[in-house]
Amino acid sequence: MKYIKLLIFSITIMATTLSEAQTTGNYANVNGIKMYYEVQGAGSPLVLIHGGGSTIKTNFSRIMPQLAKTHKVIAVELQAHGHTGDRNAPETFTQDADDIAELLKQLNIPKADFLGFSNGGQTCLELGLRHAGKVGKLIIASAFYTRDAAPEGFWKGFENPNFSHMPQIYKDEYLKIGTQHGLMNMFNKDVQRMLNFKGWTDEQLKSIQAPAFVIIGDRDLPAPEHAAKMARTLPHGRLAILPGTHGSYIGEAFDPKPESKIPDLFVAMVNEFLAGEL
């Protein structure tokens, strides 16, 4: 009888663990759009924010299950991206931040930590500026806050955008979800947002009081020197420069490197930062 009870207890624990590890896809009506999000894991809330042209899967499929071992991970898809609908208005980092804040309100999550990759890191800055009361800590990965962080050729590319330059993996993943029309709409809106990018001032960054962890690859789009400046300008900034390109250190779909252990290191550093041990 003792061993039967032990077996039942073990099965219950295993079932609970498996349930917590499962991903749940949901929709919420947020500021006029139908917004898609996934929830995985249990613990303190951590919101994952993807970059331009991306989805939850293309940016976070490698690290999301690992982060979900210690956090309740809420991964979002923003306006015109992935499963999420569009509105008759341009994409802006301000609107993305407001959409995420409204989603958390509907989920009864008063405060969360945020991890944003690429354009998602810029949305993190807006969350820190506009919704400081909802922000615990920020992880800003492969993002920049001024135009001079990227080479002039990068900005020139948005003046005459070429759809063929969009990574095929992003096109393929989007088309598993949406239509060719939706894909072109996302591409055009992403291009327009970056064409109009003004950035933020040092004074704005200095007003962000949330602890912030700036992370970048040593061969990233923004230079490590810019990441260092961002980390120094943020009042409670920390910095990590990892070997890798734009997103390779998180196992991003464009440069996944499945054999690499660097994404595991990234997750370990994020966990230590969020736990206050870094």
Backbone hydrogen bonds, N-H to C=O, Kabsch-Sander energy under -0.5 kcal/mol:
donor,donor_aa,acceptor,acceptor_aa,energy
5,K,1,M,-2.4
6,L,2,K,-1.9
7,L,3,Y,-2.3
8,I,4,I,-2.5
9,F,5,K,-2.5
10,S,6,L,-2.3
11,I,7,L,-2.5
12,T,8,I,-2.3
13,I,9,F,-2.2
14,M,10,S,-2.5
15,A,11,I,-2.5
16,T,12,T,-2.2
17,T,13,I,-2.4
18,L,14,M,-2.5
19,S,15,A,-2.3
20,E,16,T,-2.3
21,A,17,T,-1.5
22,Q,18,L,-0.9
22,Q,19,S,-0.7
24,T,39,V,-2.2
25,G,23,T,-0.5
26,N,37,Y,-3.0
28,A,35,M,-2.1
30,V,28,A,-0.9
30,V,33,I,-3.2
31,N,29,N,-0.5
33,I,30,V,-2.2
35,M,28,A,-3.2
35,M,33,I,-0.9
36,Y,77,E,-0.5
37,Y,26,N,-2.3
38,E,75,A,-2.7
39,V,24,T,-2.0
40,Q,73,V,-2.2
41,G,20,E,-2.8
42,A,68,A,-0.8
44,S,70,T,-0.5
46,L,72,K,-2.5
47,V,113,D,-3.0
48,L,74,I,-2.0
49,I,115,L,-2.8
50,H,48,L,-0.5
50,H,76,V,-0.6
54,S,51,G,-1.4
59,N,55,T,-1.7
60,F,56,I,-2.9
61,S,57,K,-1.4
64,M,60,F,-2.7
67,L,63,I,-2.7
68,A,64,M,-2.0
69,K,66,Q,-1.4
70,T,67,L,-1.4
71,H,67,L,-1.2
72,K,44,S,-1.7
73,V,40,Q,-3.1
73,V,71,H,-1.0
74,I,46,L,-2.7
75,A,38,E,-2.5
75,A,73,V,-0.6
76,V,48,L,-2.1
77,E,36,Y,-2.1
80,A,85,G,-2.3
81,H,78,L,-2.6
84,T,81,H,-2.0
85,G,34,K,-2.4
89,A,87,R,-2.5
96,D,92,T,-2.2
97,A,93,F,-2.2
98,D,94,T,-2.2
99,D,95,Q,-2.7
100,I,96,D,-2.3
101,A,97,A,-2.4
102,E,98,D,-2.2
103,L,99,D,-2.3
104,L,100,I,-2.4
105,K,101,A,-1.8
106,Q,102,E,-2.2
107,L,103,L,-1.7
108,N,105,K,-1.3
109,I,104,L,-2.8
112,A,134,K,-2.6
113,D,45,P,-2.2
114,F,137,K,-2.5
115,L,47,V,-3.2
116,G,139,I,-2.6
117,F,49,I,-2.4
118,S,141,A,-3.0
120,G,117,F,-2.6
121,G,118,S,-1.6
122,Q,118,S,-1.1
123,T,119,N,-1.8
124,C,120,G,-1.6
125,L,121,G,-1.4
126,E,122,Q,-1.6
127,L,123,T,-2.2
128,G,124,C,-2.4
129,L,125,L,-1.6
130,R,126,E,-3.4
131,H,127,L,-2.2
134,K,131,H,-1.9
135,V,131,H,-0.5
135,V,132,A,-1.2
136,G,112,A,-3.1
136,G,134,K,-0.5
138,L,211,P,-2.6
139,I,114,F,-2.8
140,I,138,L,-0.5
140,I,213,F,-2.4
141,A,116,G,-2.8
141,A,139,I,-0.7
142,S,140,I,-0.5
142,S,215,I,-2.8
149,A,146,T,-1.5
150,A,147,R,-1.6
154,F,151,P,-1.2
155,W,151,P,-1.0
156,K,152,E,-2.2
157,G,153,G,-1.5
158,F,155,W,-1.2
159,E,156,K,-1.4
160,N,156,K,-0.9
163,F,161,P,-0.5
165,H,162,N,-2.1
166,M,163,F,-1.5
170,Y,167,P,-0.8
171,K,167,P,-1.6
172,D,168,Q,-3.1
173,E,169,I,-2.2
174,Y,170,Y,-2.2
175,L,171,K,-2.5
176,K,172,D,-0.8
176,K,173,E,-0.6
177,I,174,Y,-2.1
178,G,174,Y,-3.3
183,L,179,T,-2.2
184,M,180,Q,-2.4
185,N,181,H,-2.3
186,M,182,G,-2.5
187,F,183,L,-2.5
188,N,184,M,-2.7
189,K,185,N,-2.3
190,D,186,M,-2.6
191,V,187,F,-2.4
192,Q,188,N,-2.3
193,R,189,K,-2.1
194,M,190,D,-1.9
195,L,191,V,-2.6
196,N,192,Q,-1.7
197,F,194,M,-1.1
200,W,145,Y,-2.8
205,L,201,T,-2.0
206,K,202,D,-2.5
207,S,203,E,-0.8
207,S,204,Q,-0.9
208,I,205,L,-1.6
209,Q,207,S,-0.8
212,A,236,H,-2.3
213,F,138,L,-2.8
214,V,212,A,-0.6
214,V,238,R,-3.1
215,I,140,I,-2.6
215,I,213,F,-0.5
216,I,240,A,-1.9
218,D,242,L,-2.4
219,R,244,G,-2.6
220,D,217,G,-1.4
223,A,149,A,-1.1
226,H,223,A,-0.8
227,A,223,A,-1.7
228,A,224,P,-2.5
229,K,225,E,-2.0
230,M,226,H,-2.6
231,A,227,A,-2.6
232,R,228,A,-2.1
233,T,229,K,-2.1
234,L,230,M,-2.5
237,G,231,A,-0.5
237,G,234,L,-1.5
238,R,212,A,-2.4
240,A,214,V,-2.1
242,L,216,I,-2.7
242,L,240,A,-0.6
247,G,245,T,-1.1
248,S,245,T,-0.7
249,Y,245,T,-0.7
250,I,247,G,-1.6
251,G,248,S,-1.2
252,E,247,G,-2.3
253,A,58,T,-3.3
255,D,252,E,-1.2
260,S,257,K,-2.2
265,L,261,K,-1.7
266,F,262,I,-2.7
267,V,263,P,-2.4
268,A,264,D,-2.2
269,M,265,L,-2.6
270,V,266,F,-2.6
271,N,267,V,-2.7
272,E,268,A,-2.1
273,F,269,M,-2.5
274,L,270,V,-2.8
275,A,271,N,-1.9
276,G,273,F,-1.2
277,E,272,E,-3.0
278,L,272,E,-0.7
